[in-house]
């Protein structure tokens, strides 16, 4: 497979992932972190890092808007719920296991 086709396929898969996450706004970031070790905020950070590596100026809020499909504050107000004690405990455990690992 040539590089252009591979890039196009990866981009299509990424767009499908974003569409899926948009449909599943009921899934909280903390749940994603606890199960997978990454969340929407991680995706936005990776997106921002990739842009900056290519000389494209992008801040955290602009990258989050790409991933969330709206300003992050709006998404939080519309979809984010408070984490319960079990979620918070699982997050602390997952975070401790992943400290020092670069995403």
Secondary structure, DSSP 4 states (H G I P E B T S, - for coil): --HHHHHHHHHHHHHHHHHHHHHTTTS-HHHHHHHHS--HHHHHHHHHHHHHHTT----HHHHHHHHHSS-HHHHHHHH-----HHHHHHHHHHHHHHTT---
